[in-house]
Amino acid sequence: MSNDIDVLIAGGGPAGAALALLLHHAGHRVEVVTRLRDYPAIEGISRRSGDAMARLGLNRALATAHGPVARRVHWGNEDRAPNQEWLLPRPAFDRALLADLRQAGVSVREARVRGWHQHESGITVELADGRQRHARWGVEARGRQAARGHQRDAAPWATPALILRGSSNVSSAASLASSLPGGGWGWWARAAGHAYLQLALPQDQLDEARGAPLEWLECHPRLARCWDDTALEQHYLRPGLVARTLVRQGRLWRLGDAAMSVDPLSGQGIFNALSSAHGLAPVILGALAGEPLAPLTRFHQRRQDLLYWRFARAGRDFFRLAAKDDPAPYWLGRCHWPDHLPMHAIDAWARVRVGQAAAIIGTHLRQRELVITPDQPLGIYAVSGVALAPLVAAMKAGRLDLVRERLADLPKAQATGLRQWWAQQSDWPALPLPVNAGAPPRARR
Ligand SMILES: Cc1cc2nc3c(=O)[nH]c(=O)nc-3n(C[C@H](O)[C@H](O)[C@H](O)COP(=O)(O)OP(=O)(O)OC[C@H]3O[C@@H](n4cnc5c(N)ncnc54)[C@H](O)[C@@H]3O)c2cc1C
């Protein structure tokens, strides 16, 4: 069986597209097999997701975004607009992802994948029309449905989303996230004359809203004001489960939502998808180069798991905040999973150490000296482009002279970025100040 393709990726959403580009640019033969999403939606992304897409060259996809709009949040008794977001109409965004891939020279096949077969030297994907494609490695990136049957550590509740979709006479883009009295929340968005409302509700409310969506909305004035005179065109239920998976089965790697799906409340699914691709690309490049699989698998798994638990705790904290003013069973039941640990561990200086571990350098995994902390157990290689381990090692050894010298050698922007980041680590000792301007110039080597 000939494997003309190095890596076959099933699913051309943000995760599959990002991975395809990274592997293609590294010189490998990649094919994406996908069908377009069959349900329309609007999803919100942050600036850092947009920046990540721009860096990858997903420019057509990024151009479908509307915004920026103020990310308005009404949660519990608080009104906030903490930052901005961009609104992505799907599946227009997904179509543009495929156009970006084709433009970059990646092979894209629009077909429905039925399943995978593994054999000794590779993997075969079976398409719905009976044809087959063979490759050395496969990647499962078909979204959260593809994780079904493989989930672990699932949240003890399901998160079905009721979606209301319609057309509006108002063309300006806007969004609002709001918790609801008695439990549940809604995210409303409007872009280019389309309006979208995503609802996560207690079961009795869900049944009511499914049966008579507009009547249900009338009882929720904040969301009703947003919906206003939008003409309802469709409402549908999207099943949802918060869970993670094992990231490799034989020659098949898992990516994006197919590896781990977080609560839509986090609004970070697309960021996760892109980040997941950045972590998997060097792992697959290592596998293609014949490197041992165990450490590669461990790296991808640990990275995914770290994100999974972090997002689970972020969701828990939102539920706790809502429960403070409204002790409804919906909120109280979600305040204790996954645990009671803080979302970010405090990086006590005494527990910060320097050690050898795998780091992503360009598109490869390399062993490097990293700074390993309770909050960043995978290690930090660089901050503002400056390798962190030598500085931490010098501070631990009390060699302030070496630290001062290293900082003085850095371009100003890098030194400032590093100092600002360091100052945010609340338990770390202060970096030595720069030498006074009036002091005699330091001899340069
Ligand atoms: C209701 C809801 C609201 C959300 N809102 C947001 C939000 O506001 N912001 C945010 O960042 N994230 C949001 N998310 C999460 C976000 O949609 C996902 O996390 C993200 O799209 C995952 O990317 P992916 O590439 O892994 O999967 P997907 O984007 O799901 O891509 C998978 C691709 O595989 C294709 N595919 C599926 N089955 C097959 C098959 N059999 N054969 C071939 N191709 C197939 C699909 O059509 C799709 O193109 C939301 C999720 C839900 C459920």
Ligand as a Chemical Component Dictionary entry (heavy atoms), coordinates in Angstrom:
data_LIG
# 
_chem_comp.id                   LIG 
_chem_comp.type                 NON-POLYMER 
_chem_comp.pdbx_formal_charge   0 
_chem_comp.three_letter_code    LIG 
# 
loop_
_chem_comp_atom.comp_id 
_chem_comp_atom.atom_id 
_chem_comp_atom.alt_atom_id 
_chem_comp_atom.type_symbol 
_chem_comp_atom.charge 
_chem_comp_atom.model_Cartn_x 
_chem_comp_atom.model_Cartn_y 
_chem_comp_atom.model_Cartn_z 
_chem_comp_atom.pdbx_ordinal 
LIG C1  C1  C 0 -22.605 26.161 20.684 1  
LIG C2  C2  C 0 -21.122 26.452 20.591 2  
LIG C3  C3  C 0 -20.651 27.755 20.613 3  
LIG C4  C4  C 0 -19.303 28.033 20.523 4  
LIG N1  N1  N 0 -18.864 29.321 20.569 5  
LIG C5  C5  C 0 -17.551 29.590 20.493 6  
LIG C6  C6  C 0 -17.061 30.922 20.537 7  
LIG O1  O1  O 0 -17.836 31.868 20.634 8  
LIG N2  N2  N 0 -15.718 31.138 20.443 9  
LIG C7  C7  C 0 -14.835 30.094 20.314 10 
LIG O2  O2  O 0 -13.614 30.333 20.243 11 
LIG N3  N3  N 0 -15.271 28.825 20.262 12 
LIG C8  C8  C 0 -16.587 28.548 20.352 13 
LIG N4  N4  N 0 -17.020 27.251 20.288 14 
LIG C9  C9  C 0 -16.029 26.194 20.138 15 
LIG C10 C10 C 0 -15.496 26.123 18.695 16 
LIG O3  O3  O 0 -16.559 25.949 17.795 17 
LIG C11 C11 C 0 -14.564 24.907 18.591 18 
LIG O4  O4  O 0 -13.804 24.771 19.763 19 
LIG C12 C12 C 0 -13.609 25.003 17.405 20 
LIG O5  O5  O 0 -14.299 25.218 16.204 21 
LIG C13 C13 C 0 -12.829 23.696 17.327 22 
LIG O6  O6  O 0 -12.111 23.621 16.140 23 
LIG P1  P1  P 0 -11.801 22.220 15.471 24 
LIG O7  O7  O 0 -11.058 22.516 14.232 25 
LIG O8  O8  O 0 -11.225 21.308 16.474 26 
LIG O9  O9  O 0 -13.241 21.596 15.131 27 
LIG P2  P2  P 0 -14.388 22.162 14.175 28 
LIG O10 O10 O 0 -14.334 23.638 14.047 29 
LIG O11 O11 O 0 -15.647 21.548 14.670 30 
LIG O12 O12 O 0 -13.991 21.577 12.756 31 
LIG C14 C14 C 0 -14.199 20.223 12.419 32 
LIG C15 C15 C 0 -14.353 20.115 10.918 33 
LIG O13 O13 O 0 -14.498 18.724 10.582 34 
LIG C16 C16 C 0 -15.578 18.590 9.681  35 
LIG N5  N5  N 0 -16.137 17.256 9.798  36 
LIG C17 C17 C 0 -16.925 16.786 10.782 37 
LIG N6  N6  N 0 -17.264 15.513 10.515 38 
LIG C18 C18 C 0 -16.678 15.201 9.348  39 
LIG C19 C19 C 0 -16.654 14.022 8.549  40 
LIG N7  N7  N 0 -17.307 12.923 8.898  41 
LIG N8  N8  N 0 -15.930 14.038 7.419  42 
LIG C20 C20 C 0 -15.242 15.127 7.023  43 
LIG N9  N9  N 0 -15.252 16.266 7.756  44 
LIG C21 C21 C 0 -15.952 16.293 8.877  45 
LIG C22 C22 C 0 -16.560 19.673 10.117 46 
LIG O14 O14 O 0 -17.511 19.962 9.111  47 
LIG C23 C23 C 0 -15.607 20.827 10.404 48 
LIG O15 O15 O 0 -15.295 21.522 9.222  49 
LIG C24 C24 C 0 -18.380 26.960 20.393 50 
LIG C25 C25 C 0 -18.830 25.648 20.351 51 
LIG C26 C26 C 0 -20.193 25.376 20.452 52 
LIG C27 C27 C 0 -20.674 23.948 20.418 53 
# 
loop_
_chem_comp_bond.comp_id 
_chem_comp_bond.atom_id_1 
_chem_comp_bond.atom_id_2 
_chem_comp_bond.value_order 
_chem_comp_bond.pdbx_ordinal 
LIG C1  C2  SING 1  
LIG C2  C3  SING 2  
LIG C2  C26 DOUB 3  
LIG C3  C4  DOUB 4  
LIG C4  N1  SING 5  
LIG C4  C24 SING 6  
LIG N1  C5  DOUB 7  
LIG C5  C6  SING 8  
LIG C5  C8  SING 9  
LIG C6  O1  DOUB 10 
LIG C6  N2  SING 11 
LIG N2  C7  SING 12 
LIG C7  O2  DOUB 13 
LIG C7  N3  SING 14 
LIG N3  C8  DOUB 15 
LIG C8  N4  SING 16 
LIG N4  C9  SING 17 
LIG N4  C24 SING 18 
LIG C9  C10 SING 19 
LIG C10 O3  SING 20 
LIG C10 C11 SING 21 
LIG C11 O4  SING 22 
LIG C11 C12 SING 23 
LIG C12 O5  SING 24 
LIG C12 C13 SING 25 
LIG C13 O6  SING 26 
LIG O6  P1  SING 27 
LIG P1  O7  DOUB 28 
LIG P1  O8  SING 29 
LIG P1  O9  SING 30 
LIG O9  P2  SING 31 
LIG P2  O10 DOUB 32 
LIG P2  O11 SING 33 
LIG P2  O12 SING 34 
LIG O12 C14 SING 35 
LIG C14 C15 SING 36 
LIG C15 O13 SING 37 
LIG C15 C23 SING 38 
LIG O13 C16 SING 39 
LIG C16 N5  SING 40 
LIG C16 C22 SING 41 
LIG N5  C17 SING 42 
LIG N5  C21 SING 43 
LIG C17 N6  DOUB 44 
LIG N6  C18 SING 45 
LIG C18 C19 SING 46 
LIG C18 C21 DOUB 47 
LIG C19 N7  SING 48 
LIG C19 N8  DOUB 49 
LIG N8  C20 SING 50 
LIG C20 N9  DOUB 51 
LIG N9  C21 SING 52 
LIG C22 O14 SING 53 
LIG C22 C23 SING 54 
LIG C23 O15 SING 55 
LIG C24 C25 DOUB 56 
LIG C25 C26 SING 57 
LIG C26 C27 SING 58 
# 
